[in-house]
């Protein structure tokens, strides 16, 4: 019975060492993939960092354009008010002239 127990223990040890080797190989593959992913992440972060100034410049340009548009809108509205006042003045003058022509 002692030899049988040693033989059984040896077989279990062999199976366990096979599993351990397989697990170590899987761990090695996973570590390589993790390392590759970390490199890709670092590259992405660097690329993002180089693009932030471009993004900021775009935001500033959009803000400037929006401000110019608002100023242009104010100018346009002022022009419409002036034109409206001119049309009102013209209408009054035409009505007055029309009354004079009708009266004569």
TINU-464248 format. One line per 2 residues: their letters; for each residue x, y negated, z negated of N, C-alpha, C. Coordinates in pm, 1 decimal. Example, Ala and Ser with C-alpha at 12.3 -4.5 7.8 and 13.67 -1.06 7.14 Angstrom:
// residues 2
as	1319.0:569.0:-780.0:1230.0:450.0:-780.0:1320.0:330.0:-780.0 ~ 1285.0:225.0:-708.0:1367.0:106.0:-714.0:1290.0:-3.0:-787.0
***
This chain:
// residues 104
xx	80.1:117.6:0.0:0.0:0.0:0.0:85.5:-125.6:0.0 ~ 200.0:-129.1:-57.7:288.6:-244.0:-60.5:338.2:-278.4:78.0
xx	369.2:-175.6:158.2:416.8:-200.0:294.8:302.7:-255.7:379.0 ~ 184.7:-200.5:361.2:67.1:-248.1:434.5:39.3:-394.4:400.8
xx	52.9:-432.2:275.2:29.9:-570.1:233.4:136.0:-662.0:293.2 ~ 260.5:-616.1:296.7:368.5:-695.6:355.8:343.2:-711.7:506.2
xx	301.8:-601.2:572.3:272.5:-606.2:716.0:157.3:-703.0:743.2 ~ 51.9:-694.1:664.4:-63.0:-783.2:681.7:-22.9:-928.5:656.9
xx	56.3:-949.3:553.9:104.7:-1084.8:523.3:192.0:-1138.6:636.2 ~ 273.9:-1052.2:694.6:360.3:-1092.9:806.5:276.8:-1131.5:927.7
xx	169.5:-1054.2:955.1:81.2:-1086.0:1068.2:10.1:-1219.6:1044.4 ~ -36.5:-1239.5:924.1:-102.6:-1366.0:892.1:-5.3:-1483.8:902.2
xx	118.4:-1460.6:859.1:220.9:-1563.7:868.4:249.1:-1597.0:1015.2 ~ 254.3:-1495.0:1100.0:278.9:-1514.8:1242.7:163.5:-1594.0:1305.8
xx	40.4:-1555.0:1275.9:-77.3:-1625.1:1329.1:-78.0:-1770.3:1280.4 ~ -48.3:-1788.5:1153.6:-43.5:-1923.4:1096.7:64.5:-2007.9:1163.2
xx	181.2:-1947.2:1189.2:288.7:-2024.6:1252.4:253.3:-2059.2:1396.7 ~ 180.2:-1971.4:1466.4:133.1:-2000.3:1603.0:36.6:-2118.8:1600.5
xx	-53.2:-2114.2:1505.0:-148.6:-2225.2:1492.0:-77.3:-2355.6:1456.8 ~ 20.1:-2347.0:1370.7:96.8:-2464.5:1330.5:172.6:-2522.1:1450.0
xx	232.2:-2436.1:1531.0:303.2:-2481.0:1651.0:206.7:-2547.4:1748.1 ~ 90.0:-2485.4:1768.9:-10.8:-2541.8:1857.5:-58.1:-2677.9:1806.4
xx	-84.2:-2687.9:1679.6:-126.6:-2814.5:1619.7:-18.4:-2920.6:1631.2 ~ 106.7:-2880.4:1612.5:217.1:-2976.4:1624.7:226.2:-3028.1:1768.5
xx	205.6:-2939.5:1865.8:207.6:-2981.5:2006.1:93.7:-3079.3:2035.4 ~ -24.9:-3049.3:1985.2:-138.3:-3140.2:2003.3:-111.7:-3275.1:1937.5
xx	-52.3:-3271.9:1821.3:-17.9:-3394.7:1750.8:83.6:-3475.9:1832.0 ~ 179.0:-3410.8:1892.2:280.1:-3476.8:1974.8:214.8:-3543.0:2096.4
xx	122.1:-3471.0:2161.9:50.1:-3527.3:2276.8:-30.7:-3649.4:2232.5 ~ -98.7:-3637.1:2120.6:-177.9:-3748.7:2068.4:-90.6:-3868.1:2034.2
xx	26.1:-3843.6:1976.6:117.4:-3952.6:1941.8:166.2:-4023.6:2068.1 ~ 193.0:-3946.9:2173.8:235.7:-4006.3:2301.4:124.2:-4092.1:2359.7
xx	1.5:-4041.4:2356.0:-112.2:-4118.6:2407.2:-133.3:-4245.6:2325.0 ~ -119.0:-4235.2:2195.5:-133.1:-4351.2:2107.4:-26.1:-4455.4:2139.5
xx	95.5:-4409.9:2162.3:205.1:-4500.1:2195.5:178.3:-4570.3:2328.8 ~ 128.1:-4495.3:2427.0:93.9:-4553.9:2556.9:-17.2:-4658.1:2540.4
xx	-119.0:-4622.7:2464.4:-229.1:-4715.3:2439.6:-182.5:-4841.4:2367.7 ~ -92.2:-4827.5:2274.8:-40.0:-4943.6:2202.4:35.4:-5035.6:2298.3
xx	110.3:-4975.8:2391.8:180.7:-5056.2:2492.6:83.8:-5130.4:2582.4 ~ -22.5:-5062.2:2623.1:-123.4:-5126.8:2707.1:-192.9:-5239.3:2631.4
xx	-222.1:-5217.1:2505.1:-284.8:-5319.9:2422.4:-192.8:-5441.3:2409.0 ~ -64.6:-5417.1:2385.6:30.5:-5528.4:2374.2:37.9:-5606.3:2504.8
xx	39.1:-5535.6:2617.7:42.4:-5603.1:2748.0:-83.8:-5686.6:2768.4 ~ -198.4:-5631.7:2730.1:-324.1:-5705.1:2741.6:-326.5:-5828.9:2654.5
xx	-274.8:-5817.4:2535.1:-269.3:-5932.4:2444.3:-178.3:-6040.5:2501.9 ~ -63.5:-5998.6:2557.7:27.8:-6095.8:2619.2:-38.5:-6165.0:2738.2
xx	-107.9:-6088.0:2820.3:-175.8:-6145.6:2936.4:-284.4:-6243.4:2891.7 ~ -357.8:-6205.5:2790.2:-460.6:-6294.5:2735.3:-396.8:-6423.5:2685.1
xx	-285.4:-6409.8:2616.2:-214.9:-6526.7:2563.6:-169.4:-6620.2:2673.9 ~ -126.9:-6565.7:2787.1:-82.1:-6652.2:2896.8:-199.7:-6717.0:2969.1
xx	-318.2:-6659.4:2957.8:-435.2:-6713.7:3026.9:-513.2:-6814.2:2942.5 ~ -487.7:-6819.8:2813.7:-559.6:-6912.5:2726.3:-538.1:-7058.3:2769.1
xx	-415.4:-7100.1:2803.1:-399.2:-7238.6:2848.9:-481.8:-7269.2:2974.5 ~ -491.1:-7173.9:3064.9:-572.1:-7193.1:3185.1:-719.0:-7209.2:3147.5
xx	-764.3:-7126.1:3056.5:-902.3:-7135.4:3008.9:-927.2:-7270.3:2942.3 ~ -834.8:-7314.1:2859.8:-850.2:-7442.9:2791.8:-853.4:-7557.4:2892.9
xx	-768.6:-7550.5:2995.1:-768.3:-7654.6:3098.5:-902.2:-7655.6:3171.7 ~ -956.7:-7538.7:3197.5:-1087.6:-7530.8:3262.0:-1197.7:-7590.0:3176.0
xx	-1191.9:-7564.7:3047.8:-1291.6:-7620.3:2955.2:-1279.1:-7772.9:2951.5 ~ -1154.9:-7823.0:2948.7:-1134.5:-7968.2:2947.0:-1184.4:-8030.9:3077.0
xx	-1158.5:-7964.2:3190.3:-1205.7:-8016.4:3318.8:-1358.4:-8018.0:3323.0 ~ -1420.0:-7913.4:3269.7:-1566.5:-7907.9:3265.9:-1622.5:-8018.4:3176.8
xx	-1557.5:-8044.1:3065.6:-1601.3:-8150.9:2975.1:-1588.7:-8287.2:3043.3 ~ -1475.7:-8309.3:3109.5:-1455.8:-8435.0:3181.9:-1561.2:-8451.5:3291.2
xx	-1585.7:-8344.9:3365.6:-1687.2:-8349.7:3470.7:-1825.7:-8377.4:3415.9 ~ -1855.9:-8318.1:3304.3:-1986.7:-8340.7:3240.9:-2000.5:-8487.3:3198.3
xx	-1893.8:-8541.5:3141.6:-1896.8:-8682.7:3100.1:-1913.0:-8774.5:3221.6 ~ -1842.1:-8742.0:3329.7:-1854.2:-8823.1:3451.4:-1994.6:-8812.8:3509.3
xx	-2050.3:-8694.6:3504.5:-2186.7:-8675.5:3553.0:-2285.7:-8757.7:3470.7 ~ -2267.5:-8758.3:3339.0:-2356.3:-8837.2:3252.4:-2342.4:-8986.0:3283.3
xx	-2220.1:-9032.4:3305.6:-2198.5:-9172.9:3340.7:-2263.6:-9203.6:3475.3 ~ -2246.3:-9114.3:3570.9:-2308.4:-9133.0:3701.8:-2460.3:-9134.6:3692.7
xx	-2512.8:-9051.1:3605.4:-2657.7:-9046.9:3585.2:-2707.3:-9179.0:3528.4 ~ -2633.3:-9234.8:3434.0:-2670.7:-9365.2:3376.5:-2667.6:-9473.4:3484.9
xx	-2563.3:-9470.4:3567.2:-2551.2:-9567.9:3676.0:-2666.4:-9552.8:3775.2 ~ -2697.6:-9428.9:3807.3:-2808.1:-9400.8:3900.1:-2940.1:-9452.1:3843.1
xx	-2964.0:-9425.7:3715.0:-3087.4:-9472.2:3650.1:-3094.9:-9624.5:3648.6 ~ -2981.7:-9689.3:3623.8:-2979.3:-9836.3:3625.4:-3011.6:-9886.2:3766.6
xx	-2957.6:-9818.9:3867.0:-2986.6:-9856.6:4005.2:-3133.4:-9837.8:4039.1 ~ -3191.6:-9729.5:3990.5:-3334.6:-9707.2:4013.2:-3418.0:-9816.6:3947.2
xx	-3379.2:-9856.2:3828.0:-3452.4:-9963.0:3758.8:-3443.5:-10092.8:3837.6 ~ -3325.1:-10123.0:3888.5:-3307.7:-10244.5:3969.0:-3392.0:-10237.3:4095.7
xx	-3389.1:-10122.2:4162.1:-3468.9:-10104.4:4283.7:-3617.7:-10115.6:4252.4 ~ -3660.2:-10057.6:4143.2:-3799.9:-10063.3:4101.8:-3842.0:-10208.3:4075.9
xx	-3755.1:-10281.8:4008.9:-3784.8:-10423.5:3982.1:-3792.7:-10500.4:4114.1 ~ -3705.3:-10468.5:4208.1:-3707.3:-10534.1:4338.2:-3833.6:-10503.1:4416.1
xx	-3878.2:-10377.6:4409.4:-4002.1:-10338.7:4477.6:-4120.7:-10411.7:4414.2 ~ -4122.3:-10419.8:4283.0:-4230.5:-10491.4:4213.4:-4231.1:-10638.3:4255.1
xx	-4113.0:-10699.1:4260.5:-4102.4:-10840.3:4300.1:-4148.3:-10858.4:4445.1 ~ -4108.3:-10764.1:4531.6:-4148.6:-10769.6:4671.9:-4299.4:-10755.1:4685.2
xx	-4358.7:-10663.2:4610.4:-4504.1:-10643.1:4614.5:-4578.1:-10770.0:4571.5 ~ -4529.9:-10832.1:4465.3:-4594.6:-10955.9:4418.4:-4583.0:-11065.8:4524.6
xx	-4466.0:-11075.8:4586.7:-4447.0:-11178.0:4689.7:-4535.8:-11150.3:4810.1 ~ -4547.2:-11022.0:4846.9:-4632.6:-10987.1:4961.2:-4779.9:-11013.4:4930.4
xx	-4820.4:-10984.4:4807.7:-4959.1:-11011.1:4768.5:-4988.1:-11161.8:4771.1 ~ -4894.7:-11239.1:4720.7:-4912.6:-11384.3:4719.2:-4918.1:-11437.9:4862.8
xx	-4833.5:-11389.2:4947.3:-4831.1:-11432.3:5087.4:-4959.1:-11389.9:5158.0 ~ -5003.6:-11268.1:5123.8:-5126.4:-11215.6:5185.1:-5245.2:-11302.8:5145.3
xx	-5250.2:-11347.6:5021.4:-5360.6:-11434.0:4975.6:-5356.4:-11567.9:5048.8 ~ -5238.8:-11619.3:5072.0:-5225.9:-11747.1:5142.9:-5270.5:-11733.2:5288.5
xx	-5232.8:-11619.7:5349.7:-5270.0:-11598.3:5489.5:-5420.4:-11580.8:5499.7 ~ -5480.1:-11505.9:5406.1:-5624.3:-11482.8:5406.3:-5699.7:-11612.1:5379.9
xx	-5645.4:-11697.6:5295.4:-5711.8:-11823.7:5260.4:-5708.4:-11922.3:5377.0 ~ -5611.0:-11914.3:5461.4:-5600.1:-12009.5:5572.5:-5680.0:-11963.0:5684.4
***
